[in-house]
Amino acid sequence: MIAYSTISSLGFMFVALGAGAWVAGVFYLFAHGFFKGLLFLCSGSVIHAMGGEQDMRKMGGLRTKIPVTFWTMLVGALSMVGMIPFAGFWAKDEIVGATFIAGEYVVWVVAMVTVLLTAIYMGRLIFMTFWGETRADAEVQAHIHESPPSMTVPLVILAVPAALLGLVVGLPPEGGWIHGFLEPVFYHPHHAEFRLLGEGGALMLASLLTVIVGLVIAWWLYVRQTEVPARIADRVPWAYRASLNKVYLDDIYAVVPVGATLGFAQWLWDVVDVKVIDGVVNGVAWLWGRIGDGLRPIQTGRVQNYALYMFGGMVVLVAVFAWVWGS
């Protein structure tokens, strides 16, 4: 799930490019590097604690058993969803706000829906992994333990910029250190001074409220009313199957780009390599073999025949020279 969430993050970066918010896109790239790297390492720590288990449906109640991993993963998740004051909030809010200021209202709505969905699935990740009762087997529960310092120290190190990067380089909005640093590089077609009590503040508040709503929905579904997701799956099984199969993106990818590439590669092998390249090489060899077969009767092993061939060759050479010199 964390790997798939990168699609969403890359989408925000491209939205920034489309809205002309290039500084915000670079800012989000840096923030994403910290909080996504942190989330990947935290997931590895959870998998290590669970003895290799990767299914969140077989976890739960881990926040007291692996506290360092829990708190650092919580920082990474809150940064990714865009919760104030974590790094992801300042970068993502600037991107979402830029789409509205640029007049791309449809893109803004899509971005806000993405913010909501991001909060829901990251909340699901945290709540299913660290809240509730442990759903692991008794044997696995007996061996759940915090990761060694070689794994937890990098988590703490990455958690610092994931939490504080926005406060250090992104404040004030639209005028932080990173904006001044990149000012000579990028032109701002939609640059506007941020006003907390103006349009910028309203957009920031809307984004923040959307994040909170998404987290509350995730809490209600996966902590408060844990039977609701199963009821929803029973009522709309097609939606559940589509979600379970990641909207069939892997299948589409396997058929369209991968299948087409493999088919083209097979055609190159069957036609270009086997018939053209190998055909030319084998054809030349076959041609010289036939020429050799045709010349083989000449090689009789009799001296008088070879003398006759030499005499005939000399006659031909004399005739050629005579013709050339005569002309």
PyMOL commands that set and color helices and strands:
alter all, ss='L'
color gray80, all
select helices_A, chain A and resi 2-18+22-49+56-58+67-81+87-101+105-130+138-141+149-169+177-182+199-224+228-235+237-244+246-298+303-326
alter helices_A, ss='H'
color red, helices_A
deselect
rebuild
show_as cartoon
